[in-house]
């Protein structure tokens, strides 16, 4: 975090990685976002998961499930519950930054699914996939919620290459991607009328205050989200309402932020099927199934033979 924040806040334009949204407060706020009327992504993905889970779990019959950016693991429960009474032991490996969130999720899963074993990796899925233990049987890797859209092209390719190394020939990868659509729908999903997304965005400054001994005033920043059509992405920014000087004492960093200056906190890229197939192919992965409602897509991929 120290390295990322120093690099981002001294750059122009200033930026922060969206992975730091998800402390316990941020995870709860995001959970609230998923229930907002404007935020179609979670409902669309859940409906698609409901449709695909039985065939995926009963055909693949994984004995090892790895989830990147697992959060509260709510979607994982839906998948695991689709095993059609199969009580064969299965290991679940969530990879997430926030230990508290993972522990809460793991306890809930273990209470519901006595045949489950949880082996968590508390870390950054862009850096720490090497800590995922070797598979115990056929593996299903998960990266849901269109989180891949938070990564720029080079970061996406690096991550997908890491996922490719987790897979053997019979394993599969289930990826969630949000699709290009009309601007009004996209922008409303990231700037809801109730202001929950704004609170979620500002919370990243509270995370920095707590972890880096900072004095950001989150309430002095305005949430701004817009669709950059040329880049096929939503951009979320925090815009300073007044000039302020921020000190992050634990890393000895002082930053003067002018009124109207923004901190870019998230990109959320939107995809077409052609773009998804191309990025998978570059990472040594082949598209096996494309499941969509024209708003959102679930993609089942496997390792390219001989790749």
C-alpha positions, -999 to 999 in steps of 0.1 A, spaced: 0 0 0 28 24 9 45 20 -25 12 22 -44 0 53 -26 33 71 -29 34 64 -66 -2 73 -72 -5 105 -52 27 120 -67 18 111 -103 -3 134 -126 -31 128 -128 -32 115 -92 -46 80 -87 -52 53 -62 -56 15 -69 -92 4 -64 -81 -27 -45 -79 -5 -13 -116 2 -14 -122 -32 2 -116 -30 39 -145 -42 61 -164 -9 58 -158 -8 20 -169 -44 16 -201 -37 34 -207 -6 13 -201 -25 -18 -226 -52 -6 -251 -23 -3 -243 -11 -38 -251 -45 -52 -287 -41 -40 -292 -7 -55 -318 -4 -84 -292 13 -106 -265 -14 -101 -276 -41 -126 -242 -60 -126 -247 -82 -96 -283 -91 -104 -274 -99 -140 -244 -121 -129 -264 -139 -102 -291 -148 -128 -264 -161 -151 -247 -180 -123 -281 -196 -113 -284 -208 -149 -249 -221 -154 -239 -234 -119 -256 -268 -121 -241 -278 -154 -207 -264 -146 -203 -280 -112 -218 -313 -122 -199 -316 -155 -165 -303 -142 -169 -318 -107 -141 -297 -93 -123 -308 -61 -104 -275 -58 -119 -240 -62 -98 -209 -62 -114 -174 -61 -96 -142 -68 -110 -111 -50 -134 -133 -31 -149 -107 -7 -178 -122 12 -179 -153 -11 -217 -150 -17 -215 -160 -53 -192 -189 -44 -218 -203 -21 -243 -204 -50 -218 -224 -71 -209 -248 -43 -245 -254 -35 -250 -266 -71 -231 -298 -65 -263 -318 -65 -257 -334 -31 -221 -344 -38 -205 -346 -4 -169 -353 -16 -145 -330 2 -136 -299 -17 -110 -272 -9 -118 -236 -14 -90 -211 -17 -101 -174 -15 -75 -148 -24 -83 -114 -9 -66 -85 8 -89 -82 38 -84 -109 64 -115 -100 84 -138 -102 55 -123 -136 44 -127 -150 79 -163 -140 82 -170 -155 48 -151 -187 56 -169 -193 88 -203 -188 71 -193 -213 43 -180 -239 68 -212 -237 88 -233 -243 57 -210 -268 39 -195 -294 63 -175 -311 35 -157 -279 27 -121 -270 36 -109 -234 34 -73 -225 27 -72 -187 24 -45 -166 9 -45 -131 24 -28 -111 -3 -30 -93 -36 -42 -115 -65 -19 -95 -89 12 -104 -68 6 -135 -47 -10 -162 -68 22 -183 -63 9 -188 -27 -21 -207 -40 -14 -244 -31 -12 -271 -58 -45 -285 -68 -60 -316 -51 -80 -326 -82 -98 -309 -110 -97 -271 -104 -122 -243 -110 -107 -208 -108 -131 -179 -103 -128 -142 -110 -163 -128 -108 -181 -94 -105 -163 -79 -136 -134 -71 -112 -111 -77 -142 -125 -44 -156 -107 -26 -128 -73 -35 -144 -57 -18 -173 -47 -39 -204 -12 -47 -192 -24 -56 -157 -52 -78 -172 -27 -97 -193 -4 -102 -163 -32 -115 -141 -46 -138 -168 -11 -152 -174 -10 -159 -136 -44 -176 -138 -31 -197 -167 -4 -211 -145 -30 -222 -120 -47 -244 -146 -40 -279 -158 -55 -292 -191 -88 -304 -175 -93 -273 -153 -115 -244 -160 -117 -206 -154 -150 -188 -148 -147 -150 -155 -173 -123 -151 -172 -94 -176 -195 -63 -179 -204 -55 -215 -205 -23 -235 -240 -7 -234 -257 27 -234 -240 55 -215 -270 63 -192 -272 28 -178 -235 26 -173 -231 60 -155 -262 54 -133 -247 22 -120 -216 41 -107 -234 72 -94 -266 61 -76 -292 85 -64 -288 74 -28 -251 83 -27 -239 48 -16 -213 47 -44 -200 81 -33 -196 69 2 -178 38 -11 -155 60 -32 -146 83 -3 -140 54 21 -106 47 3 -94 79 19 -104 66 53 -84 35 46 -53 56 38 -59 76 70 -60 45 91 -32 25 75 -8 53 67 -15 78 96 -31 103 72 -54 133 76 -75 132 45 -110 148 50 -131 124 29 -161 147 32 -142 174 14 -141 154 -18 -169 150 -44 -176 117 -61 -175 119 -99 -182 90 -123 -184 91 -161 -181 69 -191 -150 73 -213 -164 59 -246 -130 61 -264 -114 38 -238 -146 17 -231 -144 24 -194 -162 40 -165 -139 63 -145 -144 71 -109 -127 102 -94 -126 120 -61 -126 158 -67 -113 181 -40 -139 208 -31 -113 231 -15 -75 233 -16 -59 211 12 -26 198 23 -26 161 32 1 144 54 6 107 54 29 105 83 39 68 83 54 72 48 66 108 53 45 121 24 29 155 21 6 163 -8 -10 196 -17 -42 191 -36 -59 221 -53 -96 228 -54 -111 210 -84 -81 186 -87 -91 149 -88 -78 116 -76 -86 88 -101 -98 59 -79 -112 33 -103 -115 23 -140 -142 -2 -149 -136 -14 -184 -165 -27 -205 -160 -55 -230 -173 -71 -262 -170 -108 -269 -143 -101 -295 -122 -82 -269 -126 -109 -243 -116 -137 -268 -85 -116 -278 -73 -110 -242 -78 -147 -233 -60 -159 -263 -30 -136 -255 -28 -152 -221 -29 -188 -234 -65 -194 -226 -94 -205 -249 -130 -194 -246 -151 -226 -240 -186 -211 -232 -201 -176 -234 -232 -171 -213 -249 -136 -215 -280 -116 -211 -266 -89 -234 -257 -67 -204 -232 -90 -186 -214 -122 -196 -200 -152 -178 -170 -167 -196 -158 -203 -192 -122 -207 -204 -96 -234 -204 -58 -235 -210 -49 -235 -246 -36 -270 -255 2 -269 -258 1 -232 -247 
